[in-house]
Amino acid sequence: MAATTQEQIPRETEVVVIGAGIAGTMTAYFLAKRGVPVVLCEKGRVAGEQSSRNWGWVRKQGRDPAELPAIIESLRVWPGLEAELEADVGWHQSGVTYLAQSDKDLESFESWLEHARPYQLDSRILSPAETDELLGQEQRQWKGALFTPSDGRAEPALAVPAMARAAERLGVTVLTDCAVRTLETTGGRVTGVVTERGAIACRAVVCAAGAWTSLFNRNLGVDLPQLKVKASVQRTKPAPLVTETAVSSGDAAFRRRQDGGYTIARSSAYAFDIVPDALRYFRSFLPILKMSWKDSKLRFSGAFFRELADGRGWGPDQVSPFERTRVLDPEPDHQVLDDTLATLGRRFPQLAGVEVAERWAGMIETTPDALPVMGAVGGIEGYYVMTGFSGHGFGMGPGAGLLMSELILDGKARVDLHPFRLERFTDGSKIEPYSVL
Ligand SMILES: Cc1cc2nc3c(=O)[nH]c(=O)nc-3n(C[C@H](O)[C@H](O)[C@H](O)COP(=O)(O)OP(=O)(O)OC[C@H]3O[C@@H](n4cnc5c(N)ncnc54)[C@H](O)[C@@H]3O)c2cc1C
């Protein structure tokens, strides 16, 4: 297993990456591939949070058009990853399918296809007969589907640990149980980080701290609007093959797993804690909240007071919130998961009665426009943020890592990162979430 909880931590390096999710790990990997010394600091374990808890879909389909160039790059990386990492990551380029239950669904698929046309993707609308053929069905229960054969799936539990091991082989020092508390700066320039196990001098820092990024930045005086929502998932024991493609049928989605079971969940069934950030960023998030209001559950909980206390800030010598919660591991919503399973059983009789092997939940972090933040932070030279993947960063992770490594080393990436700049939230830009498919 990669990732050592070393007694001795390096005292200096070139780049420190905060967070060993897929984004941080792949950034470290691509930096090291170009010969740059890197220390990757993780407060808990490699991929302990979102990056091991996701559905494993790797898709261009349905993305905000602003993200298409970056995800196209990511999908150039994925097919070669197993050879590059010398490990099984469960990659299958078996397509992604969204089923249409109504003419309105088909219209939204058509509208997305219009946006995607300039990129000449292989996405297309399937007729009801073609949809049935794909699913091995005959009853014409679907109006059609949006299908992208070149999209794929991978096994999150395999993928990111394999990435971390490969990064280590390239010389990256991976430190687990090692929270970064804050940055050290001199004259507006990054000179290092302070971790719970001591300081590490460096010339650049990438904050890829997932759901913790906003909090880390607020302590530095940098505002980054971000909220967390809980999403629940289940995996089944091996079951008959319906299709190799990942399928969304509106309120119930499934994808075949390499172990012969399925990962099953309901998209947009989110539980949302009313926490201080929800009040702080309420206006910024109103448009996106309205879009997913229908299936979301709002609640007050102990999280409000915990996050209120965390938000008061801390110094480099004080225990930080990152050390107090090593791994965000929320309780899954069994009612939503039972209902999703029953829905799928009705629509796909092969899945009726399938046995559940495990359930879990993850905290998804999102920005007001559901687009990531990837770029330099103004006012702190040498400091970069990559976060806000808003529920679709697993597919984007390898590409995001490649692009960030280019930004840091070459001053610009092969894809224009302007849409992902942090300043869009403060420079008067119109923040409009794309109606997420
Ligand atoms: C239920 C669910 C389903 C999803 N399904 C999909 C999907 O099918 N396809 C897809 O593309 N995406 C999906 N996603 C989204 C995807 O998982 C995330 O966008 C992606 O994993 C984000 O990666 P990350 O590296 O940015 O963050 P994370 O994986 O959250 O990693 C951040 C890491 O930073 C660490 N950290 C935080 N603060 C500090 C600190 N101060 N010091 C040290 N370490 C720190 C954390 O412990 C964590 O390990 C899903 C997410 C969930 C929860």
The ligand as an SDF file (V2000), in Angstrom:
LIG
                    3D

 53 58  0  0  0  0  0  0  0  0999 V2000
  -21.4420    9.7140   -3.7630 C   0  0  0  0  0  0  0  0  0  0  0  0
  -20.5920   10.3560   -4.7990 C   0  0  0  0  0  0  0  0  0  0  0  0
  -20.7230    9.9620   -6.1350 C   0  0  0  0  0  0  0  0  0  0  0  0
  -19.8970   10.5530   -7.1260 C   0  0  0  0  0  0  0  0  0  0  0  0
  -19.9230   10.0510   -8.3920 N   0  0  0  0  0  0  0  0  0  0  0  0
  -19.0350   10.5090   -9.3160 C   0  0  0  0  0  0  0  0  0  0  0  0
  -18.9260    9.9050  -10.5890 C   0  0  0  0  0  0  0  0  0  0  0  0
  -19.5700    8.9140  -10.8960 O   0  0  0  0  0  0  0  0  0  0  0  0
  -18.0600   10.4620  -11.4940 N   0  0  0  0  0  0  0  0  0  0  0  0
  -17.3060   11.5450  -11.1960 C   0  0  0  0  0  0  0  0  0  0  0  0
  -16.5800   12.0230  -12.0690 O   0  0  0  0  0  0  0  0  0  0  0  0
  -17.3270   12.0890   -9.9570 N   0  0  0  0  0  0  0  0  0  0  0  0
  -18.1650   11.5940   -9.0080 C   0  0  0  0  0  0  0  0  0  0  0  0
  -18.1930   12.1320   -7.7510 N   0  0  0  0  0  0  0  0  0  0  0  0
  -17.3500   13.2740   -7.4490 C   0  0  0  0  0  0  0  0  0  0  0  0
  -15.9020   12.8720   -7.2510 C   0  0  0  0  0  0  0  0  0  0  0  0
  -15.8070   11.7920   -6.3470 O   0  0  0  0  0  0  0  0  0  0  0  0
  -15.1560   14.0940   -6.7110 C   0  0  0  0  0  0  0  0  0  0  0  0
  -15.4140   15.2190   -7.5260 O   0  0  0  0  0  0  0  0  0  0  0  0
  -13.6520   13.8490   -6.6970 C   0  0  0  0  0  0  0  0  0  0  0  0
  -13.3530   12.6340   -6.0640 O   0  0  0  0  0  0  0  0  0  0  0  0
  -12.9760   15.0190   -5.9800 C   0  0  0  0  0  0  0  0  0  0  0  0
  -11.6250   14.6960   -5.8310 O   0  0  0  0  0  0  0  0  0  0  0  0
  -10.6950   15.6440   -4.9680 P   0  0  0  0  0  0  0  0  0  0  0  0
   -9.3550   15.0520   -5.0350 O   0  0  0  0  0  0  0  0  0  0  0  0
  -10.9000   17.0440   -5.4260 O   0  0  0  0  0  0  0  0  0  0  0  0
  -11.3190   15.6060   -3.4960 O   0  0  0  0  0  0  0  0  0  0  0  0
  -11.3520   14.4380   -2.3870 P   0  0  0  0  0  0  0  0  0  0  0  0
  -11.4140   13.0960   -2.9780 O   0  0  0  0  0  0  0  0  0  0  0  0
  -12.4510   14.8080   -1.4590 O   0  0  0  0  0  0  0  0  0  0  0  0
   -9.9470   14.5800   -1.6830 O   0  0  0  0  0  0  0  0  0  0  0  0
   -9.5840   15.6660   -0.8850 C   0  0  0  0  0  0  0  0  0  0  0  0
   -8.6250   15.1410    0.1680 C   0  0  0  0  0  0  0  0  0  0  0  0
   -8.0500   16.2440    0.8480 O   0  0  0  0  0  0  0  0  0  0  0  0
   -7.8310   15.8410    2.1910 C   0  0  0  0  0  0  0  0  0  0  0  0
   -7.6290   17.0640    2.9870 N   0  0  0  0  0  0  0  0  0  0  0  0
   -8.5250   18.0400    3.2300 C   0  0  0  0  0  0  0  0  0  0  0  0
   -7.9680   19.0220    3.9430 N   0  0  0  0  0  0  0  0  0  0  0  0
   -6.6950   18.6690    4.1860 C   0  0  0  0  0  0  0  0  0  0  0  0
   -5.6200   19.2830    4.8840 C   0  0  0  0  0  0  0  0  0  0  0  0
   -5.7430   20.4830    5.4580 N   0  0  0  0  0  0  0  0  0  0  0  0
   -4.4420   18.6260    4.9480 N   0  0  0  0  0  0  0  0  0  0  0  0
   -4.2840   17.4080    4.3440 C   0  0  0  0  0  0  0  0  0  0  0  0
   -5.2860   16.7870    3.6720 N   0  0  0  0  0  0  0  0  0  0  0  0
   -6.4720   17.4030    3.5910 C   0  0  0  0  0  0  0  0  0  0  0  0
   -9.0830   15.0520    2.5150 C   0  0  0  0  0  0  0  0  0  0  0  0
   -8.9080   14.2110    3.6310 O   0  0  0  0  0  0  0  0  0  0  0  0
   -9.3200   14.3010    1.2200 C   0  0  0  0  0  0  0  0  0  0  0  0
   -8.7440   13.0090    1.2320 O   0  0  0  0  0  0  0  0  0  0  0  0
  -18.9960   11.5760   -6.7460 C   0  0  0  0  0  0  0  0  0  0  0  0
  -18.8620   11.9530   -5.3970 C   0  0  0  0  0  0  0  0  0  0  0  0
  -19.6290   11.3220   -4.4320 C   0  0  0  0  0  0  0  0  0  0  0  0
  -19.4260   11.6970   -2.9930 C   0  0  0  0  0  0  0  0  0  0  0  0
  1  2  1  0
  2  3  1  0
  2 52  2  0
  3  4  2  0
  4  5  1  0
  4 50  1  0
  5  6  2  0
  6  7  1  0
  6 13  1  0
  7  8  2  0
  7  9  1  0
  9 10  1  0
 10 11  2  0
 10 12  1  0
 12 13  2  0
 13 14  1  0
 14 15  1  0
 14 50  1  0
 15 16  1  0
 16 17  1  0
 16 18  1  0
 18 19  1  0
 18 20  1  0
 20 21  1  0
 20 22  1  0
 22 23  1  0
 23 24  1  0
 24 25  2  0
 24 26  1  0
 24 27  1  0
 27 28  1  0
 28 29  2  0
 28 30  1  0
 28 31  1  0
 31 32  1  0
 32 33  1  0
 33 34  1  0
 33 48  1  0
 34 35  1  0
 35 36  1  0
 35 46  1  0
 36 37  1  0
 36 45  1  0
 37 38  2  0
 38 39  1  0
 39 40  1  0
 39 45  2  0
 40 41  1  0
 40 42  2  0
 42 43  1  0
 43 44  2  0
 44 45  1  0
 46 47  1  0
 46 48  1  0
 48 49  1  0
 50 51  2  0
 51 52  1  0
 52 53  1  0
M  END
$$$$
